[in-house]
Amino acid sequence: MSAARELRGHVRGLNGIRALAVTLVFVAHKGHLGSMGEAVDAGKLGVWLFFLISGFLIMGELHRNRLRIEEAKEAGARRNAALYVFYMKRALRIFPVYYLLLAALAIAHHLFYQREVNLGLPWHVLYLSDYWIGFVQDGWPGTVSHFWSLAVEQQFYLVAPFVLLFTPASRHVALCAGFVAVAAVVHVALDAGGASPPLVYACSPWNFALLALGGMGGIACARHRVVAAVAGATLTMLVCTAGLVAVLVWRVSTRGAPADGALAGVLDVGLSFTLLGVFLWIVNRQNSMLVSVLEWRPLDYFGTVSYGFYLFHNLIPSKLGEAPYLYGRLHVPAWLQIGLPLVLQFLLALLLAHLSWQLLEKRLLELKKPLEAAIRRRLAGQQPAVDLGAR
């Protein structure tokens, strides 16, 4: 089955990629995995994969809606319906569990939880975590620092619908490409200029460029006539960019120091295109063995609840499961003493994500279709937009 046809409904493998992405973030935060410098640390890989997926789904859907607007007789009504439906879906998916968690954190912080640490809760409420980390704190205080990526995505959701729904569809790719080019220059300049790592990590426009890169893939796949060309070009791009990144990483690692200056920015750009190549290859090879592995039911479910897992995982105390005296008495091997706390923390985060999904998130998402129907009836009964189930 062609990728274009698949994109009309369910794209196989996306939940599996989400599961791998959130696992990379977990091992970076809890296992401190980032042995080859910041440019290729596990957490960065995971977050960037999330950005690519979000851009692919959201911008691809907005592009298709814009095409329908251009074909509709009542373009204004259809555009308004697309906007209202988009924000309704995003609000149901993101806000409830996020703000309930922030409310619980505020109460716990006031009573006992990390009272000596400024958690920046007002910034998180406003989805300005990236600005707070990069400019206000210039550091990563507290266990809520991972909220920065949620802020980036929310800021993207505020802008993208207006840009894409009010701009001719024929200009979407050019807009994305132009932004990616400018963001790449700024990102390299930030690294070359000695900007602090937290500022570059959380506030660089390259984070939004990754969403735009994913969006370009979604737009290309929405244009059925270019799917084959994209699939063919992807392999070439993957080989070239992977070679570039491999050479640069080798040169950095042989000096025994992480990349810095402009080289770090160049590594980021090269790595991003490599991830995009892998991602688009998966999307355009829906019958491949890799996609079948990604569709493994436990992995697929883990990807389904990955939003909750991402929210909760860093809040679990890193000391949980550490018992050196007990392990010593039981003669537990050293490697297992390190691994057991990570496994326990992982399982607890997964349990919380499962409960959040079953008790709250899933139930709220069931309201999407009736609310969408109500919105469209209110706005001249427009046809329903494509729902890819984006995270």
C-alpha positions as CSV (number, residue, x, y, z in Angstrom):
1,M,0.0,0.0,0.0
2,S,1.4,3.4,-0.9
3,A,2.4,5.9,1.7
4,A,0.0,8.4,0.2
5,R,-2.9,6.1,0.7
6,E,-1.8,5.3,4.2
7,L,-1.6,8.9,5.1
8,R,-5.3,9.3,4.5
9,G,-5.8,7.2,7.7
10,H,-3.4,5.6,10.0
11,V,0.4,5.8,9.5
12,R,1.9,2.6,10.8
13,G,4.9,2.8,13.1
14,L,4.4,6.3,14.5
15,N,3.5,5.1,18.0
16,G,6.6,2.8,17.9
17,I,8.8,5.8,17.1
18,R,7.2,7.7,19.9
19,A,8.0,4.8,22.3
20,L,11.6,4.8,21.2
21,A,11.8,8.6,21.5
22,V,10.5,8.8,25.0
23,T,12.8,5.9,26.0
24,L,15.7,7.9,24.8
25,V,14.6,10.8,26.9
26,F,14.2,8.6,29.9
27,V,17.7,7.0,29.7
28,A,19.2,10.5,29.2
29,H,17.5,11.9,32.3
30,K,17.7,8.9,34.5
31,G,20.7,7.1,33.1
32,H,22.6,10.2,32.0
33,L,23.3,8.7,28.6
34,G,25.1,11.2,26.3
35,S,28.5,9.8,25.8
36,M,29.4,11.6,22.6
37,G,28.7,15.2,23.6
38,E,25.5,17.3,23.5
39,A,25.1,17.1,19.7
40,V,24.2,13.4,19.9
41,D,22.9,12.9,23.4
42,A,20.0,10.5,23.8
43,G,17.6,13.1,25.2
44,K,18.1,15.4,22.2
45,L,17.5,12.5,19.8
46,G,14.3,11.7,21.5
47,V,12.9,15.2,21.7
48,W,13.8,15.9,18.1
49,L,12.0,12.7,17.0
50,F,8.9,14.0,18.8
51,F,9.3,17.4,17.0
52,L,9.6,15.6,13.6
53,I,6.4,13.6,14.3
54,S,4.4,16.5,15.5
55,G,5.4,18.7,12.5
56,F,4.7,15.8,10.1
57,L,1.2,15.2,11.4
58,I,0.1,18.7,12.3
59,M,1.5,20.6,9.2
60,G,0.4,17.8,6.9
61,E,-3.1,18.0,8.2
62,L,-3.2,21.8,8.0
63,H,-1.9,21.6,4.5
64,R,-4.7,19.3,3.4
65,N,-7.2,21.5,5.1
66,R,-5.9,24.5,3.2
67,L,-6.2,22.6,-0.1
68,R,-9.9,21.9,0.8
69,I,-10.4,25.6,1.7
70,E,-9.1,26.6,-1.7
71,E,-11.6,24.2,-3.4
72,A,-14.6,25.2,-1.2
73,K,-17.2,27.7,-2.2
74,E,-17.4,29.2,1.3
75,A,-13.7,29.4,2.0
76,G,-14.0,31.6,5.0
77,A,-16.4,29.3,6.9
78,R,-14.3,26.3,6.1
79,R,-11.2,28.0,7.3
80,N,-12.9,29.1,10.6
81,A,-14.1,25.5,11.1
82,A,-10.6,24.1,10.5
83,L,-9.2,26.6,13.1
84,Y,-11.8,25.8,15.8
85,V,-11.5,22.1,15.3
86,F,-7.7,22.2,15.4
87,Y,-7.6,24.1,18.7
88,M,-10.4,22.0,20.2
89,K,-8.4,18.8,19.5
90,R,-5.1,20.2,20.8
91,A,-6.8,21.5,24.0
92,L,-8.4,18.1,24.7
93,R,-5.1,16.2,24.1
94,I,-2.7,18.5,25.9
95,F,-4.3,20.8,28.5
96,P,-6.2,18.6,31.0
97,V,-3.4,16.2,32.2
98,Y,-0.8,19.0,31.9
99,Y,-2.6,21.5,34.1
100,L,-3.8,18.9,36.6
101,L,-0.1,17.9,37.0
102,L,0.9,21.5,37.4
103,A,-1.8,22.0,40.1
104,A,-0.6,18.9,41.9
105,L,3.0,20.1,41.7
106,A,2.1,23.5,43.0
107,I,0.5,22.0,46.1
108,A,3.3,19.5,46.6
109,H,5.9,22.2,46.2
110,H,4.3,24.4,48.8
111,L,4.1,21.5,51.2
112,F,7.2,19.4,50.7
113,Y,8.4,18.8,47.1
114,Q,11.8,20.5,46.3
115,R,10.9,23.5,48.4
116,E,14.4,24.8,48.1
117,V,14.2,24.8,44.2
118,N,12.5,27.4,42.1
119,L,10.4,25.2,39.8
120,G,9.2,28.2,37.7
121,L,5.6,27.0,37.8
122,P,4.1,30.3,36.5
123,W,6.3,30.0,33.4
124,H,5.1,26.5,32.8
125,V,1.5,27.6,33.1
126,L,2.1,30.0,30.3
127,Y,4.0,27.5,28.2
128,L,7.2,29.7,28.4
129,S,9.4,27.0,30.0
130,D,11.9,27.3,27.2
131,Y,12.3,31.1,27.7
132,W,12.5,30.6,31.5
133,I,15.3,28.0,31.1
134,G,17.3,29.8,28.4
135,F,17.0,33.4,29.4
136,V,15.7,33.7,33.0
137,Q,17.5,30.8,34.7
138,D,20.1,30.0,32.1
139,G,20.2,26.5,33.5
140,W,18.3,23.4,34.3
141,P,16.9,23.7,37.8
142,G,14.4,21.3,39.2
143,T,12.7,18.2,37.8
144,V,10.3,20.1,35.5
145,S,13.0,21.3,33.1
146,H,11.8,18.8,30.5
147,F,8.6,20.9,30.1
148,W,10.6,23.2,27.7
149,S,9.8,20.9,24.7
150,L,6.1,21.1,25.5
151,A,6.4,24.9,25.5
152,V,8.1,24.7,22.1
153,E,5.3,22.6,20.6
154,Q,2.5,24.7,22.2
155,Q,4.1,27.9,20.7
156,F,4.2,26.1,17.4
157,Y,0.5,25.2,17.7
158,L,-0.3,28.9,18.2
159,V,1.3,30.0,15.0
160,A,1.2,27.2,12.5
161,P,-2.6,27.1,11.9
162,F,-2.7,30.8,11.0
163,V,0.4,30.6,8.8
164,L,-0.8,27.5,6.8
165,L,-4.6,28.1,6.7
166,F,-4.2,31.7,5.6
167,T,-1.4,31.1,3.1
168,P,-1.9,29.5,-0.3
169,A,-1.0,25.8,-0.2
170,S,1.5,26.2,-3.1
171,R,3.7,28.3,-0.8
172,H,3.8,26.0,2.2
173,V,7.0,24.1,1.3
174,A,8.8,27.3,0.4
175,L,7.8,28.9,3.7
176,C,9.1,25.9,5.6
177,A,12.3,25.7,3.6
178,G,13.0,29.4,4.1
179,F,12.5,29.1,7.8
180,V,14.7,26.0,8.1
181,A,17.5,27.8,6.3
182,V,17.3,30.9,8.5
183,A,17.0,28.8,11.7
184,A,20.1,26.8,10.7
185,V,22.2,29.9,10.3
186,V,21.0,31.3,13.6
187,H,21.6,28.0,15.4
188,V,25.1,27.8,14.2
189,A,25.7,31.4,15.0
190,L,24.5,30.9,18.6
191,D,27.0,28.0,19.1
192,A,29.8,30.0,17.4
193,G,29.0,33.0,19.5
194,G,29.4,31.1,22.8
195,A,25.7,31.1,23.9
196,S,25.1,29.0,26.9
197,P,24.1,25.3,26.3
198,P,20.7,25.7,28.1
199,L,19.9,28.7,25.9
200,V,20.9,26.9,22.7
201,Y,19.2,23.7,23.7
202,A,15.9,25.2,24.7
203,C,15.6,28.4,22.9
204,S,17.3,28.0,19.5
205,P,14.9,28.4,16.5
206,W,16.3,25.1,15.3
207,N,13.7,23.4,17.6
208,F,11.0,25.0,15.4
209,A,12.9,24.2,12.3
210,L,12.6,20.5,13.2
211,L,8.9,20.9,13.3
212,A,9.1,22.6,9.9
213,L,11.2,19.7,8.6
214,G,8.7,17.2,9.7
215,G,6.0,19.4,8.2
216,M,7.7,19.4,4.8
217,G,7.7,15.7,4.9
218,G,4.0,15.7,5.8
219,I,3.2,18.1,3.0
220,A,5.2,16.1,0.4
221,C,3.4,12.9,1.4
222,A,0.1,14.8,1.1
223,R,1.0,15.5,-2.6
224,H,0.6,12.0,-4.0
225,R,2.5,12.7,-7.1
226,V,5.8,13.3,-5.2
227,V,5.7,10.4,-2.7
228,A,7.8,8.1,-4.8
229,A,10.4,10.9,-5.4
230,V,10.5,11.6,-1.7
231,A,11.0,8.0,-0.9
232,G,13.8,7.7,-3.4
233,A,15.6,10.9,-2.4
234,T,15.3,9.9,1.3
235,L,17.8,7.0,1.0
236,T,20.3,9.2,-0.8
237,M,19.9,12.0,1.8
238,L,20.2,9.5,4.6
239,V,23.4,8.1,3.3
240,C,25.0,11.5,2.7
241,T,24.0,13.1,6.0
242,A,24.8,10.0,8.0
243,G,28.2,10.0,6.4
244,L,28.7,13.7,7.3
245,V,27.6,13.2,10.9
246,A,29.7,10.1,11.3
247,V,32.8,11.9,10.1
248,L,32.2,14.9,12.3
249,V,31.4,12.8,15.4
250,W,34.6,10.7,14.8
251,R,36.7,13.9,14.6
252,V,35.1,15.2,17.8
253,S,35.5,11.9,19.7
254,T,39.1,11.4,18.7
255,R,39.9,14.7,20.5
256,G,38.3,13.4,23.6
257,A,36.0,16.4,24.0
258,P,32.4,17.3,23.0
259,A,31.8,19.5,20.0
260,D,31.8,23.2,20.7
261,G,31.5,26.4,18.7
262,A,30.1,26.3,15.1
263,L,31.0,22.6,14.8
264,A,28.3,21.8,17.4
265,G,25.7,23.7,15.4
266,V,26.7,22.0,12.2
267,L,26.5,18.6,13.9
268,D,23.0,19.5,15.0
269,V,21.9,20.3,11.5
270,G,23.4,17.2,10.0
271,L,21.9,15.0,12.7
272,S,18.5,16.5,12.2
273,F,18.5,15.7,8.5
274,T,19.7,12.2,9.2
275,L,16.7,11.7,11.6
276,L,14.4,13.2,9.0
277,G,15.7,10.7,6.4
278,V,15.1,7.7,8.7
279,F,11.7,9.0,9.6
280,L,10.6,9.6,6.0
281,W,11.9,6.2,5.0
282,I,9.7,4.6,7.6
283,V,6.7,6.6,6.5
284,N,7.2,5.6,2.9
285,R,8.0,2.0,3.6
286,Q,4.8,1.0,5.4
287,N,5.2,-2.7,4.6
288,S,8.8,-3.0,5.7
289,M,10.0,-5.3,8.5
290,L,11.1,-2.3,10.6
291,V,7.5,-0.9,10.5
292,S,6.2,-4.3,11.6
293,V,8.5,-4.3,14.6
294,L,7.4,-0.7,15.4
295,E,3.8,-2.0,15.3
296,W,4.5,-4.6,18.0
297,R,1.5,-4.2,20.3
298,P,3.4,-3.4,23.6
299,L,5.5,-0.8,21.7
300,D,2.5,0.6,20.0
301,Y,0.7,1.1,23.4
302,F,3.7,2.6,25.0
303,G,3.8,5.2,22.2
304,T,0.1,5.8,22.8
305,V,0.7,6.7,26.4
306,S,4.1,8.4,25.7
307,Y,2.7,11.9,26.4
308,G,1.9,11.0,30.0
309,F,5.1,9.1,30.4
310,Y,7.1,12.1,29.3
311,L,5.2,14.3,31.7
312,F,5.7,12.1,34.7
313,H,9.1,10.4,34.3
314,N,11.4,13.2,35.4
315,L,9.3,13.8,38.5
316,I,10.0,10.4,39.9
317,P,12.9,10.6,42.5
318,S,16.1,9.3,41.1
319,K,16.9,7.6,44.4
320,L,13.9,5.3,44.1
321,G,15.1,1.7,44.0
322,E,18.6,2.5,45.3
323,A,19.4,0.2,48.3
324,P,23.2,-0.4,48.4
325,Y,23.2,-2.0,51.8
326,L,20.4,-4.4,50.9
327,Y,22.0,-5.2,47.5
328,G,25.4,-5.7,49.2
329,R,23.9,-8.2,51.7
330,L,22.2,-10.0,48.8
331,H,25.5,-10.0,46.7
332,V,23.7,-8.3,43.8
333,P,26.2,-7.6,41.0
334,A,27.2,-3.9,40.6
335,W,25.7,-3.6,37.1
336,L,22.4,-4.9,38.4
337,Q,22.5,-2.4,41.3
338,I,22.6,0.4,38.7
339,G,20.0,-1.2,36.5
340,L,17.3,-2.1,39.0
341,P,16.5,1.5,40.1
342,L,16.2,2.5,36.4
343,V,13.8,-0.3,35.7
344,L,11.7,0.5,38.8
345,Q,11.5,4.2,37.9
346,F,10.6,3.3,34.3
347,L,7.8,0.9,35.4
348,L,6.4,3.5,37.8
349,A,6.4,6.2,35.1
350,L,4.7,3.7,32.7
351,L,2.1,2.9,35.4
352,L,1.3,6.5,35.9
353,A,1.1,7.1,32.1
354,H,-1.2,4.1,31.8
355,L,-3.6,5.3,34.5
356,S,-3.6,8.8,33.1
357,W,-4.5,7.5,29.6
358,Q,-7.2,5.1,30.8
359,L,-8.8,7.4,33.4
360,L,-8.5,10.8,31.8
361,E,-6.8,11.2,28.4
362,K,-8.6,8.5,26.5
363,R,-12.0,9.5,27.9
364,L,-11.5,13.1,26.9
365,L,-10.4,12.2,23.4
366,E,-13.7,10.4,22.9
367,L,-15.3,13.9,22.9
368,K,-13.4,14.9,19.8
369,K,-15.8,13.6,17.2
370,P,-19.1,14.9,18.8
371,L,-17.4,18.3,19.4
372,E,-16.1,18.5,15.9
373,A,-19.6,17.7,14.5
374,A,-21.1,20.4,16.7
375,I,-18.6,22.9,15.5
376,R,-19.1,22.1,11.9
377,R,-22.9,22.2,12.3
378,R,-22.5,25.6,13.8
379,L,-20.3,26.8,11.0
380,A,-22.4,25.9,7.9
381,G,-22.0,22.1,8.2
382,Q,-18.5,21.8,6.7
383,Q,-17.0,18.3,5.9
384,P,-14.9,16.8,8.7
385,A,-11.2,17.4,8.5
386,V,-8.7,14.5,8.4
387,D,-7.8,13.3,11.9
388,L,-4.4,11.5,12.0
389,G,-4.6,11.2,15.8
390,A,-1.6,13.5,16.2
391,R,0.1,13.6,19.6
